[in-house]
Amino acid sequence: MNTELLQTFKIIADVGNLTLAAEHLHRTQSAISVQVRKLEAELGVKLFERKPRGMVLTDAGEKLLPKARSILAELKQTTSLFETPLSGSIRVGIPDDFSGIALEKILNEFAHSHPGVDVIATSGCTSGFPKAVQNNQIDVAVASNPEDDEGIPLYEEKIVWATKKDMQFNDQKPVPLAILDRSCWWRNAPIEALNSVGRDYNITFRSSSFTSIQAAIRAGFAVGILPASRFAKE
């Protein structure tokens, strides 16, 4: 039995939600759904029922869960006997449009799992990360890109227009626009969107920082595009 499938099953059972499980496993929801179907096909039973409140174990799932926990715990104990702890350093490129909470969680989990490794992180615009990896300036990077590109897809997120809640617009006046002042797709996307519908705009705020762009939008000084996670909890 594939232990990766068992691990996915256990995490979904623990959190009861595909979205949370996908975040925990750093996989897409579609990827872990495929894993569940594979495990169900291998065992010949249905393990979950999708309910309004989340993923609920079936009777077969309830029967499998304690065994899955036991198998995974024993496997982890066994493999740890022969593991050589990682040591050294790794240079990581991290996009600055990443959620700060997500970044904190990832770095904390890695530091806890591999205390002998020094993480040297670079945060910024991701457009230069692929070349930096090729030139051996960084070892691995997470890059945001609206197009399919080389690498392993980790996460998909909506990009949305953002504005202050009570901000008023006049159709006869140009849209006050905030843009990232750097050469990447984040700069071009809002301009191309407004041009495509024939909407006039004035660039009233420029910054190389997502935090500054967000502050200008929150203050009602301009509108712009942001990752949905940037203001989902505000």
Stockholm file with secondary structure:
# STOCKHOLM 1.0

chainA/1-234         MNTELLQTFKIIADVGNLTLAAEHLHRTQSAISVQVRKLEAELGVKLFERKPRGMVLTDAGEKLLPKARSILAELKQTTSLFETPLSGSIRVGIPDDFSGIALEKILNEFAHSHPGVDVIATSGCTSGFPKAVQNNQIDVAVASNPEDDEGIPLYEEKIVWATKKDMQFNDQKPVPLAILDRSCWWRNAPIEALNSVGRDYNITFRSSSFTSIQAAIRAGFAVGILPASRFAKE
#=GR chainA/1-234 SS CCHHHHHHHHHHHHHCCHHHHHHHHTSCHHHHHHHHHHHHHHHTSCCEEEETTEEEECHHHHHHHHHHHHHHHHHHHHHHTTCCCCCEEEEEEEETTSCHHHHHHHHHHHHHHCTTEEEEEEEECGGGHHHHHHTTSCSEECCCCSSCCSSCCCCCCCEEEECCTTCCCCTTSCEEEEEECSSSHHHHHHHHHHHHTTCCEEEEEEESCHHHHHHHHHTTSCBEEEEGGGTTTC
#=GC SS_cons         CCHHHHHHHHHHHHHCCHHHHHHHHTSCHHHHHHHHHHHHHHHTSCCEEEETTEEEECHHHHHHHHHHHHHHHHHHHHHHTTCCCCCEEEEEEEETTSCHHHHHHHHHHHHHHCTTEEEEEEEECGGGHHHHHHTTSCSEECCCCSSCCSSCCCCCCCEEEECCTTCCCCTTSCEEEEEECSSSHHHHHHHHHHHHTTCCEEEEEEESCHHHHHHHHHTTSCBEEEEGGGTTTC
//
